[in-house]
Amino acid sequence: MKFAGKTRKAHRVIAYLVEGRDLDALGETRHSCNIKRCVNPEHTKLGTTKENKQDWIAARLVCKRGHDMTDPDNIVTEKKYGARRCKKCLRANQKIHTDKVRRLRKQFGI
């Protein structure tokens, strides 16, 4: 985005407007929510490349529900995109879906 005569990253401009952070500060923006496009200043802080990489690695050690993603028996890798998914979460989601389908079939006599 254009701001103060230069092209700048949106999360840096937001941090400048809300918190008064230096626009030209060296370093990387570390996102605590692990969403690169997030512009919420409460989710970001300035850090080094090394700290940012450590944050990213730590976030990949557990899934969103807290299951261990270092256990190879708990990881499913999607063939198309190579994304890592948690096997326990996939099973839980499939069970929820199956239960919904059964309940609807029973309700509508299918």
Backbone as JSON, one array per atom type, in Angstrom:
{
  "sequence": "MKFAGKTRKAHRVIAYLVEGRDLDALGETRHSCNIKRCVNPEHTKLGTTKENKQDWIAARLVCKRGHDMTDPDNIVTEKKYGARRCKKCLRANQKIHTDKVRRLRKQFGI",
  "N": [[0.83, -1.16, 0.0], [0.4, 2.31, -0.6], [1.94, 4.75, 1.35], [2.88, 7.68, 2.95], [4.38, 8.44, 0.73], [5.74, 6.15, -0.1], [5.82, 2.64, -1.01], [4.49, 0.41, 1.22], [4.25, -2.24, 3.67], [1.11, -3.39, 4.78], [0.62, -4.14, 7.52], [2.69, -2.86, 8.83], [2.13, -0.15, 8.42], [-0.3, 0.06, 9.83], [0.62, -0.52, 12.44], [2.22, 1.72, 12.79], [0.3, 3.8, 12.7], [-1.4, 3.14, 14.86], [0.24, 2.52, 17.11], [2.48, 4.07, 16.85], [4.87, 3.02, 15.94], [8.11, 2.86, 14.39], [8.25, 3.35, 10.97], [10.33, 2.69, 9.26], [11.86, 0.89, 10.64], [14.3, -1.61, 11.16], [14.11, -5.12, 10.72], [11.82, -7.9, 11.13], [8.27, -8.37, 10.96], [6.68, -10.03, 13.45], [4.15, -12.33, 13.65], [1.87, -13.19, 16.0], [-0.42, -14.63, 15.64], [0.11, -16.17, 13.48], [-0.75, -15.59, 10.9], [0.01, -14.3, 7.96], [-1.11, -12.14, 6.55], [-2.45, -10.69, 8.45], [-3.42, -7.67, 10.02], [-3.81, -6.73, 12.52], [-2.67, -4.87, 15.16], [-2.29, -5.87, 17.72], [-1.55, -8.46, 17.35], [0.96, -8.45, 16.33], [4.54, -7.93, 16.46], [7.75, -6.39, 16.47], [10.67, -8.03, 15.34], [13.54, -10.22, 14.95], [14.79, -12.0, 12.04], [15.52, -14.57, 12.77], [14.08, -14.96, 15.19], [11.49, -14.83, 14.15], [11.44, -17.09, 12.51], [11.77, -19.08, 14.47], [9.35, -18.77, 15.85], [7.58, -19.6, 13.85], [8.32, -22.29, 13.48], [7.74, -23.32, 16.04], [4.98, -23.01, 16.07], [4.21, -24.96, 14.32], [4.52, -27.32, 15.65], [2.38, -28.2, 17.09], [-1.1, -28.85, 16.49], [-4.08, -26.86, 15.73], [-5.81, -27.56, 17.74], [-4.14, -28.45, 19.68], [-2.9, -30.96, 19.47], [-0.13, -33.21, 19.19], [2.14, -32.57, 16.67], [4.54, -33.59, 16.0], [4.64, -36.26, 16.05], [4.85, -38.84, 13.84], [2.8, -40.66, 13.35], [0.52, -39.23, 13.71], [0.16, -37.5, 11.65], [-1.15, -36.45, 8.56], [-0.37, -36.14, 5.25], [-1.35, -34.14, 2.67], [-1.75, -35.08, -0.69], [-2.04, -33.4, -2.94], [-1.34, -30.66, -2.27], [0.62, -30.91, -0.35], [0.18, -30.27, 2.26], [0.3, -30.49, 5.81], [-1.74, -32.31, 7.97], [-3.62, -32.84, 10.95], [-4.22, -36.01, 12.16], [-5.92, -36.83, 14.27], [-7.66, -34.66, 14.55], [-8.85, -34.7, 12.0], [-10.23, -37.15, 12.13], [-12.02, -36.56, 14.23], [-13.52, -34.48, 13.04], [-14.65, -35.89, 10.9], [-16.28, -37.66, 12.31], [-18.1, -35.9, 13.5], [-19.34, -34.9, 11.18], [-20.43, -37.3, 10.12], [-22.21, -38.0, 12.17], [-24.0, -35.82, 11.98], [-25.07, -36.25, 9.42], [-26.34, -38.74, 9.81], [-28.25, -37.99, 11.75], [-29.81, -36.17, 10.26], [-30.75, -37.85, 8.21], [-32.33, -39.6, 9.69], [-34.19, -37.78, 10.71], [-35.51, -36.9, 8.39], [-36.32, -39.25, 7.29], [-34.79, -40.71, 5.43]],
  "CA": [[0.0, 0.0, 0.0], [1.15, 3.56, -0.63], [1.8, 5.56, 2.56], [3.99, 8.62, 3.12], [5.18, 8.5, -0.49], [6.43, 4.9, -0.4], [5.04, 1.41, -0.91], [4.77, -0.19, 2.52], [3.41, -3.38, 4.06], [-0.07, -2.9, 5.51], [0.72, -4.31, 8.97], [3.63, -1.84, 9.33], [1.41, 1.12, 8.44], [-1.25, -0.01, 10.94], [1.4, -0.41, 13.67], [2.63, 3.12, 12.88], [-0.86, 4.63, 13.0], [-1.98, 2.8, 16.16], [1.21, 2.5, 18.2], [3.57, 4.99, 16.61], [6.12, 2.31, 15.61], [8.91, 3.41, 13.3], [7.95, 2.69, 9.69], [11.55, 2.22, 8.62], [12.63, 0.07, 11.58], [14.81, -2.85, 10.59], [13.59, -6.32, 11.35], [10.63, -8.5, 10.56], [7.08, -8.35, 11.79], [6.35, -11.37, 13.96], [2.7, -12.45, 13.83], [1.55, -14.19, 17.02], [-1.54, -15.44, 15.15], [0.65, -16.94, 12.36], [-1.44, -15.25, 9.66], [0.89, -13.26, 7.39], [-1.87, -10.98, 6.09], [-3.11, -10.05, 9.59], [-2.98, -6.29, 10.27], [-4.15, -6.38, 13.9], [-1.42, -4.55, 15.85], [-2.16, -6.69, 18.93], [-1.01, -9.75, 16.94], [2.28, -8.29, 15.72], [5.62, -7.24, 17.15], [8.96, -6.34, 15.66], [11.67, -9.0, 15.77], [14.57, -10.59, 13.97], [14.45, -13.1, 11.15], [15.7, -15.79, 13.56], [12.92, -15.07, 16.09], [10.32, -15.1, 13.33], [11.54, -18.5, 12.09], [11.51, -19.89, 15.67], [7.9, -18.7, 16.08], [6.93, -20.4, 12.81], [8.59, -23.7, 13.79], [7.0, -23.66, 17.26], [3.56, -23.09, 15.73], [3.97, -26.19, 13.54], [4.72, -28.49, 16.5], [1.06, -28.64, 17.55], [-2.2, -28.41, 15.63], [-4.92, -25.82, 16.33], [-6.44, -28.1, 18.95], [-3.1, -28.8, 20.63], [-2.36, -32.3, 19.29], [1.29, -33.27, 18.85], [2.4, -32.71, 15.24], [5.87, -34.17, 15.78], [4.41, -37.7, 15.98], [4.54, -39.18, 12.45], [1.54, -41.41, 13.28], [-0.59, -38.3, 13.84], [0.21, -36.54, 10.55], [-1.59, -36.84, 7.24], [0.12, -35.17, 4.27], [-2.21, -34.12, 1.48], [-0.95, -35.31, -1.9], [-2.12, -32.31, -3.91], [-0.62, -29.46, -1.87], [1.67, -31.23, 0.6], [-0.15, -29.71, 3.57], [0.27, -31.43, 6.93], [-2.99, -32.23, 8.72], [-3.66, -33.65, 12.16], [-5.08, -37.18, 11.99], [-6.94, -36.84, 15.33], [-8.66, -33.65, 14.2], [-9.59, -35.19, 10.84], [-11.17, -38.17, 12.61], [-13.07, -35.88, 14.99], [-14.37, -33.78, 12.08], [-15.41, -36.89, 10.15], [-17.3, -38.18, 13.21], [-19.12, -34.86, 13.61], [-20.06, -34.9, 9.91], [-21.19, -38.54, 10.03], [-23.32, -37.88, 13.12], [-24.97, -34.88, 11.41], [-25.75, -36.92, 8.31], [-27.25, -39.74, 10.39], [-29.36, -37.3, 12.39], [-30.67, -35.62, 9.2], [-31.42, -38.97, 7.55], [-33.36, -40.08, 10.6], [-35.2, -36.73, 10.8], [-36.27, -36.82, 7.15], [-36.71, -40.6, 6.88], [-34.06, -41.1, 4.21]],
  "C": [[0.88, 1.24, 0.0], [0.86, 4.35, 0.65], [3.05, 6.4, 2.71], [4.95, 8.58, 1.93], [5.93, 7.24, -0.86], [5.45, 3.73, -0.35], [5.46, 0.71, 0.38], [3.84, -1.36, 2.77], [2.31, -2.88, 4.99], [0.08, -3.02, 7.03], [1.7, -3.3, 9.58], [2.94, -0.48, 9.42], [0.42, 1.16, 9.61], [-0.52, 0.15, 12.27], [1.88, 1.03, 13.88], [1.46, 3.99, 13.32], [-1.41, 4.39, 14.41], [-0.99, 3.0, 17.3], [2.36, 3.49, 18.03], [4.91, 4.31, 16.34], [6.81, 2.96, 14.43], [8.64, 2.62, 12.02], [9.18, 2.07, 9.05], [12.42, 1.37, 9.53], [13.08, -1.22, 10.89], [14.24, -4.03, 11.36], [12.34, -6.81, 10.65], [9.47, -8.35, 11.51], [6.76, -9.78, 12.17], [4.85, -11.4, 14.26], [2.42, -13.55, 14.85], [0.41, -15.1, 16.58], [-1.12, -16.33, 13.98], [-0.12, -16.76, 11.05], [-0.69, -14.06, 9.06], [0.12, -11.99, 7.01], [-2.56, -10.22, 7.22], [-2.54, -8.65, 9.81], [-3.36, -5.83, 11.68], [-2.87, -6.1, 14.67], [-1.22, -5.33, 17.15], [-1.53, -8.05, 18.61], [0.42, -9.65, 16.41], [3.27, -7.61, 16.67], [6.86, -7.32, 16.27], [9.98, -7.32, 16.21], [12.68, -9.27, 14.69], [14.06, -11.73, 13.1], [14.52, -14.43, 11.92], [14.5, -16.01, 14.49], [11.65, -15.43, 15.32], [10.29, -16.57, 12.89], [11.26, -19.43, 13.28], [10.02, -19.91, 16.0], [7.17, -19.63, 15.12], [7.11, -21.89, 13.1], [7.78, -24.14, 15.0], [5.52, -23.82, 16.96], [3.23, -24.39, 14.99], [4.16, -27.45, 14.37], [3.41, -29.04, 17.06], [0.01, -28.14, 16.57], [-3.02, -27.35, 16.37], [-5.57, -26.28, 17.63], [-5.42, -28.62, 19.96], [-2.54, -30.21, 20.52], [-0.92, -32.24, 18.79], [1.48, -33.51, 17.35], [3.82, -33.2, 14.95], [5.78, -35.69, 15.67], [4.02, -38.07, 14.55], [3.23, -39.97, 12.29], [0.33, -40.49, 13.37], [-0.66, -37.31, 12.68], [-0.28, -37.18, 9.26], [-1.1, -35.76, 6.29], [-0.75, -35.27, 3.04], [-1.35, -34.22, 0.23], [-0.91, -34.08, -2.8], [-1.25, -31.11, -3.52], [0.53, -29.72, -0.9], [1.42, -30.68, 1.99], [-0.17, -30.82, 4.62], [-1.02, -31.23, 7.7], [-2.92, -33.18, 9.9], [-4.68, -34.78, 11.99], [-6.22, -37.21, 13.01], [-8.05, -35.83, 15.02], [-9.49, -34.08, 12.99], [-10.62, -36.23, 11.25], [-12.33, -37.54, 13.37], [-14.04, -35.16, 14.06], [-15.22, -34.75, 11.27], [-16.54, -37.46, 11.01], [-18.44, -37.17, 13.35], [-19.98, -34.84, 12.35], [-20.96, -36.13, 9.79], [-22.41, -38.49, 10.96], [-24.4, -36.93, 12.6], [-25.78, -35.53, 10.3], [-26.74, -37.95, 8.83], [-28.47, -39.09, 11.01], [-30.33, -36.74, 11.35], [-31.41, -36.73, 8.48], [-32.57, -39.5, 8.39], [-34.52, -39.08, 10.66], [-36.09, -36.7, 9.57], [-36.64, -38.19, 6.57], [-36.03, -41.04, 5.6], [-33.31, -42.38, 4.47]]
}
